[in-house]
Amino acid sequence: MKKNLLFYNGIIGLVVICVVHFIMYSLIKSNIYSQIDKELYIANAALKRNITSKGITLGKSFLRKEQGYIPLTIGFAIVDKEFVPEYLDNFDLDFYRRNLGEFKRNITSNNFKFSVEKYRFYVSTHKFFGDPFYIILSKDITLMENIRKIIVYSFITLIFIITVLYLILASKLISVIFRAIHEITDFTKNIQKNKLKLRINKKYGSQEIDELVGTMNNMLDRIETTFRRVEDFSSNVSHELRTPLTSLKSTIEVELMAEDDDKDAEHHKEVLLNILDDVNWMNSIIQDLLLMTRGDKQSFVIEEVNMKKLIEEIYDLVEIMAMDSNIRIHTDLEDYILKCDKNKIKRMLINLVSNAIKYNRENGEIFISSRIEDSHAKISIKDTGIGIKKENLKKITEKFFREDKVRTSKKSGTGLGLSIVEFIIKQHKGTLNIQSTEGVGSTFEVLLPLSEEE
């Protein structure tokens, strides 16, 4: 494959270079001949002005050396219609006779500008007392041809040097690329679940390859994070469900081992209530998980919701809970309509307000504000509670994450509340911003687009 790339790229490069060379060669040649033909044309005009009679006598005004009408590098001959020379001046007669057939062929075919070997010729017709004559001007173009050849040979040498350099550099570059591809391929083949921490820590000197390696390393970072979250999630789910299941199992075993005489109606009722409590606990976990795994866009019912009324309903629901802890709730609500899933948004807000109460201080305060800002509904819930540690701010919305690490206390919740909050907000194309200072309090700010299309 490497050889094929070198071969095809080399062929394309050579074709391009040859085309450029041909164009330059043609332009140089055309320009040289154009300048020479122009010089011969001017000399021809000067010569005609000085021819006076059939005897082809040149007048005194025609002074080649002194006046410079015709440069010394230009020779001329005047020949009759039979191509017999009548007058010669600095003209190579032997050369003319040797190539007489070439002259006749060009002149009879009206080709009055032509080259023969080392000379360039310009032919014109002239009549003396009705008899036609040909005026043939010549110029030795050996020097010009040598210059042109030097340019051509220099260009050919340059082509050779460029070709050699191309082969060397292309071979080196392709070797780097293929070595990188082979190393990346071998690396990806060796990646396993327990080797996700491996990275390609190498620079290849090629921007494209290095960007590819960087992209792969970033992808591995995301895969490793995903695997870690899946493992944590599985561990957390099993831990959360194991607690109520263990409680159920213990309760049932105790009941089965107890004597019938020890059982009364009140006892049975208490046992059943404990079992129901554990079942409800597991059911709440399962329902929360189902919401986040099945809760796609199609399961949302979008309608126009008056946000002021909705938050007032939530206030009525949590007021008793707040009063039990002597927590005061303050509201600043703007009256506006939001297109959203009312039940999901209500659940999201209840989770946030419940957390603000649960993690608040005795005699603490909660401030709920809702208004329109920059085509978004901005809902802010601020508390004066225990706050969140700075290092946990990014983890606080992860599934089953609890800052106090309590997993056996139902009072601490399922650990899915803020995960559900973030999930519902994202499903409404919104954003959740969290600001918190440990020991001072937290602010949860929700931004939701006013219309579903935004």
GITA-V740370 format. One record per pair of residues at least 4 apart in sequence whose C-alpha atoms are under 8 Angstrom apart, sorted by the first residue. I is the first residue (numbers start at 1). GAP is how many residues later the second one is. D is the distance in Angstrom with one decimal. If there is no record, write none. Layout:
# GITA-V740370
((I & GAP & D) (I & GAP & D))
This chain:
# GITA-V740370
((1 & 4 & 6.2) (2 & 4 & 6.3) (2 & 172 & 6.9) (2 & 173 & 7.8) (2 & 176 & 7.9) (3 & 4 & 6.0) (4 & 4 & 6.0) (5 & 4 & 5.9) (6 & 4 & 5.7) (6 & 161 & 7.2) (6 & 164 & 7.0) (6 & 165 & 7.0) (7 & 4 & 6.1) (8 & 4 & 6.2) (9 & 4 & 6.0) (10 & 4 & 6.0) (10 & 153 & 7.7) (10 & 156 & 7.8) (10 & 157 & 7.5) (11 & 4 & 6.1) (12 & 4 & 6.2) (13 & 4 & 6.1) (14 & 4 & 5.9) (14 & 149 & 7.6) (15 & 4 & 6.1) (16 & 4 & 6.2) (17 & 4 & 6.0) (17 & 142 & 7.1) (18 & 4 & 6.0) (19 & 4 & 6.2) (20 & 4 & 6.1) (21 & 4 & 6.0) (21 & 134 & 7.3) (22 & 4 & 6.1) (23 & 4 & 6.1) (24 & 4 & 6.0) (25 & 4 & 6.1) (25 & 127 & 6.8) (26 & 4 & 5.9) (27 & 4 & 6.0) (28 & 4 & 6.1) (28 & 120 & 7.2) (29 & 4 & 6.2) (29 & 119 & 7.2) (30 & 4 & 5.9) (31 & 4 & 6.2) (32 & 4 & 6.3) (32 & 112 & 7.2) (33 & 4 & 5.9) (34 & 4 & 6.1) (35 & 4 & 6.3) (36 & 4 & 6.2) (36 & 84 & 7.7) (36 & 103 & 7.9) (37 & 4 & 6.0) (37 & 76 & 7.4) (37 & 85 & 7.0) (38 & 4 & 6.3) (39 & 4 & 6.3) (40 & 4 & 6.0) (40 & 34 & 7.6) (40 & 81 & 7.9) (40 & 82 & 6.3) (40 & 97 & 6.6) (40 & 98 & 7.5) (40 & 99 & 7.8) (41 & 4 & 6.3) (41 & 81 & 7.2) (42 & 4 & 6.4) (43 & 4 & 6.1) (43 & 26 & 6.7) (43 & 27 & 5.2) (43 & 28 & 7.8) (44 & 4 & 6.2) (44 & 80 & 7.7) (44 & 91 & 7.8) (44 & 93 & 7.1) (45 & 4 & 6.5) (46 & 4 & 6.7) (46 & 23 & 6.1) (46 & 24 & 7.1) (47 & 4 & 6.6) (47 & 15 & 7.9) (47 & 22 & 7.9) (47 & 23 & 7.6) (48 & 78 & 8.0) (50 & 8 & 5.7) (50 & 9 & 5.9) (50 & 11 & 7.1) (50 & 12 & 5.8) (51 & 5 & 6.0) (51 & 6 & 6.3) (51 & 7 & 5.3) (51 & 8 & 7.0) (52 & 4 & 6.5) (52 & 5 & 6.0) (52 & 6 & 6.4) (52 & 7 & 6.9) (53 & 4 & 6.0) (53 & 75 & 6.5) (53 & 76 & 8.0) (54 & 74 & 5.0) (54 & 75 & 6.6) (56 & 30 & 7.9) (56 & 31 & 7.3) (58 & 4 & 6.5) (62 & 5 & 7.7) (62 & 7 & 7.3) (63 & 4 & 5.5) (63 & 5 & 7.0) (63 & 6 & 7.1) (64 & 4 & 5.1) (64 & 5 & 5.8) (64 & 6 & 5.7) (64 & 7 & 7.0) (64 & 8 & 7.3) (65 & 6 & 7.7) (65 & 7 & 7.2) (70 & 4 & 6.7) (73 & 66 & 6.2) (73 & 67 & 7.2) (74 & 16 & 7.3) (74 & 63 & 6.8) (74 & 64 & 5.7) (74 & 65 & 4.9) (74 & 66 & 7.6) (75 & 13 & 8.0) (75 & 14 & 5.7) (75 & 15 & 4.6) (75 & 16 & 4.8) (75 & 62 & 5.7) (75 & 63 & 5.2) (75 & 64 & 6.4) (76 & 12 & 6.1) (76 & 13 & 5.5) (76 & 14 & 6.6) (76 & 15 & 5.6) (76 & 59 & 7.1) (76 & 60 & 5.4) (76 & 61 & 4.2) (76 & 62 & 5.9) (77 & 8 & 6.6) (77 & 9 & 7.4) (77 & 10 & 5.6) (77 & 11 & 4.5) (77 & 12 & 6.4) (77 & 14 & 6.4) (77 & 58 & 5.9) (77 & 59 & 5.2) (77 & 60 & 6.5) (78 & 7 & 5.9) (78 & 8 & 5.5) (78 & 9 & 5.1) (78 & 10 & 6.6) (78 & 55 & 6.7) (78 & 56 & 5.7) (78 & 57 & 4.6) (78 & 58 & 6.2) (79 & 4 & 5.1) (79 & 5 & 5.1) (79 & 6 & 4.2) (79 & 7 & 5.3) (79 & 8 & 7.1) (79 & 54 & 5.7) (79 & 55 & 5.3) (79 & 56 & 6.6) (79 & 57 & 7.8) (80 & 4 & 5.5) (80 & 5 & 6.6) (80 & 6 & 6.9) (80 & 52 & 6.6) (80 & 53 & 4.5) (80 & 54 & 6.1) (81 & 51 & 6.3) (81 & 52 & 5.8) (81 & 53 & 7.0) (83 & 21 & 7.8) (83 & 51 & 7.8) (88 & 5 & 8.0) (91 & 47 & 7.3) (92 & 4 & 6.4) (93 & 4 & 6.2) (94 & 4 & 6.2) (95 & 4 & 6.3) (96 & 4 & 5.7) (96 & 7 & 7.9) (99 & 4 & 6.5) (100 & 4 & 6.2) (101 & 4 & 6.1) (102 & 4 & 6.3) (102 & 14 & 7.9) (103 & 4 & 6.0) (104 & 4 & 5.8) (105 & 4 & 6.2) (106 & 4 & 6.3) (106 & 5 & 4.9) (106 & 6 & 6.8) (106 & 8 & 7.4) (107 & 4 & 5.5) (107 & 5 & 6.0) (107 & 16 & 7.5) (112 & 9 & 7.6) (112 & 10 & 5.7) (112 & 11 & 4.8) (112 & 12 & 6.9) (113 & 7 & 7.6) (113 & 8 & 5.9) (113 & 9 & 5.0) (113 & 10 & 6.7) (114 & 6 & 6.1) (114 & 7 & 5.6) (114 & 8 & 7.0) (115 & 4 & 5.8) (115 & 5 & 4.4) (115 & 6 & 6.0) (116 & 4 & 6.5) (116 & 5 & 7.8) (118 & 22 & 5.9) (118 & 23 & 5.7) (118 & 24 & 5.4) (119 & 19 & 6.3) (119 & 20 & 5.5) (119 & 21 & 4.6) (119 & 22 & 5.6) (119 & 23 & 7.5) (120 & 18 & 5.6) (120 & 19 & 5.3) (120 & 20 & 6.5) (120 & 21 & 6.5) (121 & 15 & 6.7) (121 & 16 & 5.6) (121 & 17 & 4.6) (121 & 18 & 6.7) (122 & 14 & 5.8) (122 & 15 & 5.1) (122 & 16 & 6.5) (123 & 11 & 6.7) (123 & 12 & 5.6) (123 & 13 & 4.6) (123 & 14 & 6.4) (124 & 10 & 5.8) (124 & 11 & 5.2) (124 & 12 & 6.7) (125 & 7 & 6.9) (125 & 8 & 5.8) (125 & 9 & 4.6) (125 & 10 & 6.0) (126 & 6 & 5.8) (126 & 7 & 5.2) (126 & 8 & 6.2) (126 & 9 & 7.1) (127 & 4 & 5.2) (127 & 5 & 4.4) (127 & 6 & 5.8) (128 & 4 & 6.6) (128 & 5 & 7.5) (141 & 4 & 6.0) (142 & 4 & 6.0) (143 & 4 & 6.2) (144 & 4 & 6.1) (145 & 4 & 6.0) (146 & 4 & 6.1) (147 & 4 & 6.3) (148 & 4 & 6.1) (149 & 4 & 5.9) (150 & 4 & 5.9) (151 & 4 & 6.1) (152 & 4 & 6.2) (153 & 4 & 6.1) (154 & 4 & 6.1) (155 & 4 & 6.1) (156 & 4 & 6.3) (157 & 4 & 6.2) (158 & 4 & 6.0) (159 & 4 & 6.0) (160 & 4 & 6.2) (161 & 4 & 6.1) (162 & 4 & 5.9) (163 & 4 & 6.2) (164 & 4 & 6.3) (165 & 4 & 6.0) (166 & 4 & 5.6) (167 & 4 & 5.7) (168 & 4 & 6.2) (169 & 4 & 6.0) (170 & 4 & 5.8) (171 & 4 & 5.9) (172 & 4 & 6.3) (173 & 4 & 6.2) (174 & 4 & 6.0) (175 & 4 & 5.9) (176 & 4 & 6.0) (176 & 28 & 7.0) (177 & 4 & 6.1) (177 & 32 & 7.2) (178 & 4 & 6.0) (179 & 4 & 6.1) (180 & 4 & 6.0) (180 & 24 & 7.2) (180 & 29 & 7.3) (181 & 4 & 5.9) (182 & 4 & 6.1) (183 & 4 & 6.0) (184 & 4 & 6.1) (184 & 16 & 7.9) (184 & 29 & 7.9) (185 & 4 & 6.2) (186 & 4 & 6.4) (187 & 4 & 6.5) (187 & 13 & 7.9) (191 & 4 & 5.8) (191 & 5 & 6.5) (191 & 7 & 7.7) (192 & 4 & 6.4) (196 & 24 & 6.8) (196 & 27 & 7.8) (196 & 28 & 5.8) (197 & 23 & 7.9) (197 & 24 & 8.0) (197 & 27 & 7.2) (199 & 18 & 5.9) (199 & 21 & 7.8) (200 & 13 & 6.8) (200 & 17 & 6.8) (203 & 7 & 6.1) (204 & 5 & 6.8) (204 & 6 & 6.3) (205 & 4 & 7.9) (205 & 5 & 7.2) (206 & 4 & 6.0) (207 & 4 & 6.0) (208 & 4 & 6.2) (209 & 4 & 6.2) (210 & 4 & 6.1) (211 & 4 & 6.1) (212 & 4 & 6.2) (213 & 4 & 6.1) (214 & 4 & 6.2) (215 & 4 & 6.1) (216 & 4 & 6.2) (217 & 4 & 6.2) (218 & 4 & 6.4) (219 & 4 & 6.1) (220 & 4 & 5.9) (221 & 4 & 6.1) (222 & 4 & 6.0) (223 & 4 & 6.1) (224 & 4 & 6.1) (225 & 4 & 6.1) (226 & 4 & 6.1) (227 & 4 & 6.1) (228 & 4 & 6.0) (229 & 4 & 5.8) (230 & 4 & 6.1) (231 & 4 & 6.1) (232 & 4 & 5.9) (233 & 4 & 6.0) (233 & 166 & 6.8) (233 & 167 & 7.5) (234 & 4 & 6.1) (235 & 4 & 6.1) (236 & 4 & 6.0) (236 & 164 & 6.3) (237 & 4 & 6.1) (237 & 163 & 7.9) (238 & 4 & 5.8) (239 & 4 & 6.5) (239 & 168 & 7.9) (240 & 4 & 7.5) (240 & 167 & 7.0) (240 & 168 & 7.9) (240 & 174 & 7.6) (241 & 4 & 6.2) (241 & 41 & 6.3) (242 & 4 & 5.8) (243 & 4 & 6.3) (243 & 165 & 6.6) (244 & 4 & 6.1) (244 & 34 & 5.2) (244 & 35 & 7.4) (244 & 37 & 7.2) (244 & 38 & 6.8) (245 & 4 & 6.0) (245 & 33 & 7.5) (246 & 4 & 6.1) (247 & 4 & 6.1) (247 & 31 & 7.4) (248 & 4 & 6.1) (248 & 27 & 6.0) (248 & 30 & 6.9) (249 & 4 & 6.1) (250 & 4 & 6.1) (251 & 4 & 6.2) (251 & 20 & 7.3) (251 & 24 & 7.6) (252 & 4 & 6.2) (253 & 4 & 6.2) (254 & 4 & 6.2) (258 & 4 & 6.9) (258 & 5 & 7.9) (259 & 4 & 7.2) (263 & 4 & 6.1) (263 & 5 & 6.9) (264 & 4 & 6.3) (265 & 4 & 6.1) (266 & 4 & 6.3) (267 & 4 & 6.2) (268 & 4 & 6.1) (269 & 4 & 6.1) (270 & 4 & 6.3) (271 & 4 & 6.3) (272 & 4 & 6.0) (273 & 4 & 6.0) (274 & 4 & 6.3) (275 & 4 & 6.2) (276 & 4 & 6.0) (277 & 4 & 6.1) (278 & 4 & 6.3) (279 & 4 & 6.0) (280 & 4 & 6.0) (281 & 4 & 6.5) (281 & 129 & 7.9) (282 & 4 & 6.2) (283 & 4 & 6.0) (284 & 4 & 6.1) (284 & 130 & 8.0) (285 & 4 & 6.2) (285 & 129 & 6.4) (285 & 131 & 7.8) (286 & 4 & 6.1) (287 & 4 & 6.1) (288 & 4 & 6.6) (288 & 128 & 6.9) (288 & 132 & 7.2) (289 & 4 & 6.2) (290 & 4 & 5.6) (290 & 5 & 7.3) (291 & 4 & 4.9) (291 & 129 & 7.9) (292 & 128 & 6.8) (292 & 131 & 6.8) (295 & 4 & 5.9) (295 & 5 & 7.5) (296 & 4 & 7.3) (296 & 131 & 7.7) (297 & 130 & 6.7) (300 & 41 & 5.8) (300 & 44 & 7.9) (301 & 39 & 7.4) (301 & 40 & 5.0) (301 & 41 & 7.7) (302 & 37 & 6.2) (302 & 38 & 4.7) (302 & 39 & 4.6) (302 & 40 & 7.5) (303 & 36 & 5.3) (303 & 37 & 5.5) (303 & 38 & 6.2) (303 & 39 & 7.1) (304 & 33 & 6.1) (304 & 34 & 5.6) (304 & 35 & 4.5) (304 & 36 & 6.5) (305 & 5 & 7.5) (305 & 32 & 5.4) (305 & 33 & 5.2) (305 & 34 & 6.1) (305 & 35 & 6.8) (305 & 37 & 6.5) (306 & 4 & 6.3) (306 & 29 & 7.1) (306 & 30 & 5.9) (306 & 31 & 4.7) (306 & 32 & 6.5) (307 & 4 & 6.1) (307 & 28 & 6.8) (307 & 29 & 6.2) (307 & 30 & 6.1) (307 & 31 & 6.6) (307 & 63 & 7.9) (308 & 4 & 6.2) (308 & 25 & 5.8) (308 & 26 & 6.3) (308 & 27 & 5.3) (308 & 28 & 6.9) (308 & 62 & 7.6) (309 & 4 & 6.3) (310 & 4 & 6.5) (310 & 36 & 7.1) (311 & 4 & 6.2) (311 & 35 & 7.9) (311 & 38 & 7.9) (312 & 4 & 6.4) (313 & 4 & 6.5) (314 & 4 & 6.3) (314 & 32 & 7.4) (314 & 35 & 7.6) (314 & 36 & 6.4) (315 & 4 & 5.7) (316 & 4 & 7.9) (318 & 4 & 6.2) (318 & 32 & 7.9) (318 & 35 & 7.7) (318 & 36 & 7.2) (319 & 4 & 6.1) (319 & 10 & 7.9) (320 & 4 & 6.3) (321 & 4 & 7.1) (321 & 36 & 7.6) (322 & 4 & 6.2) (322 & 5 & 5.0) (322 & 6 & 6.8) (322 & 7 & 7.7) (322 & 35 & 6.1) (323 & 4 & 5.8) (323 & 5 & 7.3) (325 & 32 & 8.0) (325 & 36 & 8.0) (325 & 37 & 5.7) (325 & 38 & 6.6) (326 & 36 & 6.1) (326 & 37 & 4.7) (326 & 38 & 7.1) (327 & 30 & 7.2) (327 & 33 & 7.9) (327 & 34 & 7.8) (327 & 35 & 6.7) (327 & 36 & 4.9) (327 & 37 & 4.8) (327 & 38 & 5.4) (327 & 39 & 7.3) (328 & 35 & 7.3) (328 & 36 & 6.6) (328 & 37 & 4.8) (328 & 38 & 6.2) (329 & 36 & 5.9) (329 & 37 & 4.7) (329 & 38 & 6.0) (329 & 39 & 7.4) (330 & 35 & 7.6) (330 & 36 & 6.1) (330 & 37 & 4.8) (330 & 38 & 6.1) (331 & 36 & 5.9) (331 & 37 & 4.7) (331 & 38 & 5.7) (332 & 35 & 7.9) (332 & 36 & 6.3) (332 & 37 & 4.6) (332 & 38 & 6.5) (333 & 35 & 7.7) (333 & 36 & 5.5) (333 & 37 & 4.8) (333 & 38 & 6.4) (334 & 36 & 5.8) (334 & 37 & 4.9) (334 & 38 & 7.5) (335 & 36 & 7.6) (336 & 35 & 7.7) (336 & 36 & 7.6) (337 & 113 & 7.8) (338 & 39 & 7.4) (338 & 112 & 5.4) (338 & 113 & 6.9) (339 & 111 & 6.3) (339 & 112 & 5.5) (339 & 113 & 6.3) (340 & 5 & 7.3) (340 & 88 & 7.1) (340 & 111 & 8.0) (340 & 112 & 7.2) (341 & 4 & 6.1) (342 & 4 & 5.9) (343 & 4 & 6.1) (344 & 4 & 6.2) (344 & 80 & 6.6) (345 & 4 & 6.2) (345 & 79 & 7.1) (345 & 80 & 8.0) (346 & 4 & 6.1) (347 & 4 & 6.2) (347 & 74 & 8.0) (348 & 4 & 6.5) (348 & 72 & 7.1) (348 & 73 & 4.9) (348 & 76 & 6.8) (348 & 77 & 8.0) (349 & 4 & 6.1) (349 & 72 & 7.8) (350 & 4 & 5.8) (351 & 4 & 6.1) (351 & 66 & 6.0) (351 & 67 & 7.3) (351 & 70 & 7.1) (352 & 4 & 6.2) (352 & 29 & 7.3) (352 & 66 & 7.5) (352 & 69 & 7.6) (352 & 92 & 7.7) (353 & 4 & 6.3) (353 & 28 & 7.0) (354 & 4 & 6.0) (355 & 4 & 5.9) (356 & 4 & 5.8) (356 & 10 & 6.9) (356 & 25 & 7.8) (356 & 26 & 7.5) (356 & 27 & 5.7) (356 & 29 & 7.1) (357 & 9 & 7.7) (357 & 26 & 7.9) (359 & 26 & 5.5) (359 & 27 & 6.1) (359 & 28 & 7.9) (360 & 4 & 6.0) (360 & 5 & 7.7) (360 & 23 & 6.6) (360 & 24 & 6.0) (360 & 25 & 3.6) (360 & 26 & 6.1) (360 & 81 & 7.8) (361 & 23 & 6.8) (361 & 24 & 5.2) (361 & 25 & 7.0) (364 & 19 & 7.6) (364 & 20 & 5.8) (364 & 21 & 7.0) (365 & 18 & 5.9) (365 & 19 & 5.7) (366 & 15 & 7.0) (366 & 16 & 5.6) (366 & 17 & 4.5) (366 & 18 & 6.8) (367 & 13 & 7.7) (367 & 14 & 5.8) (367 & 15 & 5.0) (367 & 16 & 6.4) (368 & 11 & 7.4) (368 & 12 & 5.7) (368 & 13 & 4.7) (368 & 14 & 6.5) (369 & 9 & 8.0) (369 & 10 & 5.7) (369 & 11 & 5.2) (369 & 12 & 6.7) (370 & 7 & 7.1) (370 & 8 & 5.7) (370 & 9 & 4.4) (370 & 10 & 6.5) (371 & 6 & 5.9) (371 & 7 & 5.5) (371 & 8 & 6.7) (372 & 4 & 5.7) (372 & 5 & 4.7) (372 & 6 & 5.9) (373 & 4 & 6.3) (373 & 5 & 6.3) (375 & 74 & 6.4) (375 & 75 & 6.0) (376 & 71 & 6.1) (376 & 72 & 5.3) (376 & 73 & 4.4) (376 & 74 & 5.2) (377 & 69 & 7.8) (377 & 70 & 5.6) (377 & 71 & 5.1) (377 & 72 & 6.2) (377 & 73 & 6.1) (378 & 67 & 7.0) (378 & 68 & 5.7) (378 & 69 & 4.8) (378 & 70 & 6.7) (379 & 66 & 5.8) (379 & 67 & 5.1) (379 & 68 & 6.6) (380 & 63 & 6.9) (380 & 64 & 5.8) (380 & 65 & 4.4) (380 & 66 & 6.3) (381 & 62 & 5.7) (381 & 63 & 5.2) (381 & 64 & 6.5) (382 & 59 & 7.4) (382 & 60 & 5.8) (382 & 61 & 4.2) (382 & 62 & 6.4) (383 & 58 & 5.4) (383 & 59 & 5.6) (383 & 60 & 6.5) (384 & 56 & 5.9) (384 & 57 & 4.3) (384 & 58 & 6.9) (385 & 54 & 6.9) (385 & 55 & 6.2) (385 & 56 & 4.4) (385 & 57 & 6.9) (386 & 52 & 6.0) (386 & 53 & 4.6) (386 & 54 & 6.1) (386 & 55 & 5.6) (386 & 56 & 8.0) (387 & 49 & 5.5) (387 & 50 & 5.3) (387 & 51 & 4.2) (387 & 52 & 5.3) (387 & 53 & 5.8) (387 & 54 & 4.3) (387 & 55 & 5.3) (388 & 4 & 6.7) (388 & 5 & 6.6) (388 & 15 & 7.7) (388 & 48 & 5.7) (388 & 49 & 6.2) (388 & 50 & 5.1) (388 & 51 & 7.9) (388 & 53 & 7.7) (388 & 54 & 7.1) (389 & 4 & 6.7) (389 & 47 & 7.7) (389 & 48 & 7.0) (389 & 49 & 5.5) (390 & 46 & 7.5) (390 & 47 & 7.4) (390 & 48 & 7.5) (392 & 4 & 5.9) (392 & 11 & 7.3) (393 & 41 & 7.4) (393 & 43 & 7.8) (395 & 6 & 7.0) (396 & 5 & 6.2) (396 & 6 & 7.2) (396 & 7 & 7.6) (396 & 22 & 7.1) (397 & 4 & 7.1) (397 & 19 & 7.9) (397 & 21 & 5.0) (397 & 22 & 4.7) (397 & 25 & 6.9) (398 & 18 & 7.7) (398 & 20 & 7.6) (398 & 21 & 5.7) (399 & 16 & 6.2) (399 & 17 & 5.3) (399 & 19 & 8.0) (399 & 20 & 5.6) (400 & 14 & 6.5) (400 & 15 & 3.8) (400 & 16 & 5.4) (401 & 4 & 7.6) (401 & 14 & 5.5) (401 & 15 & 7.6) (402 & 4 & 6.9) (402 & 10 & 7.9) (402 & 13 & 5.9) (406 & 6 & 6.8) (407 & 5 & 7.6) (409 & 4 & 7.6) (410 & 4 & 7.2) (413 & 4 & 7.6) (415 & 4 & 7.9) (416 & 4 & 6.1) (417 & 4 & 6.3) (418 & 4 & 6.1) (419 & 4 & 6.1) (420 & 4 & 6.1) (421 & 4 & 6.3) (422 & 4 & 6.2) (422 & 9 & 7.9) (422 & 10 & 6.6) (423 & 4 & 6.2) (424 & 4 & 6.5) (425 & 4 & 6.4) (425 & 5 & 5.1) (425 & 6 & 6.2) (425 & 7 & 7.1) (425 & 21 & 7.6) (425 & 23 & 7.3) (426 & 4 & 5.3) (426 & 5 & 6.5) (428 & 20 & 6.8) (428 & 21 & 7.7) (428 & 24 & 7.2) (429 & 19 & 6.8) (429 & 20 & 7.0) (429 & 23 & 8.0) (429 & 25 & 7.9) (430 & 16 & 7.2) (430 & 17 & 5.4) (430 & 18 & 4.4) (430 & 19 & 6.4) (431 & 15 & 6.0) (431 & 16 & 5.3) (431 & 17 & 6.8) (432 & 12 & 7.1) (432 & 13 & 5.8) (432 & 14 & 4.9) (432 & 15 & 6.6) (433 & 11 & 6.0) (433 & 12 & 5.1) (433 & 13 & 6.5) (434 & 8 & 7.3) (434 & 9 & 5.9) (434 & 10 & 4.8) (434 & 11 & 6.3) (435 & 7 & 5.7) (435 & 8 & 5.2) (435 & 9 & 6.6) (436 & 4 & 7.7) (436 & 5 & 5.8) (436 & 6 & 4.1) (436 & 7 & 6.2) (437 & 4 & 5.7) (437 & 5 & 6.4) (449 & 5 & 6.0) (450 & 4 & 7.5))
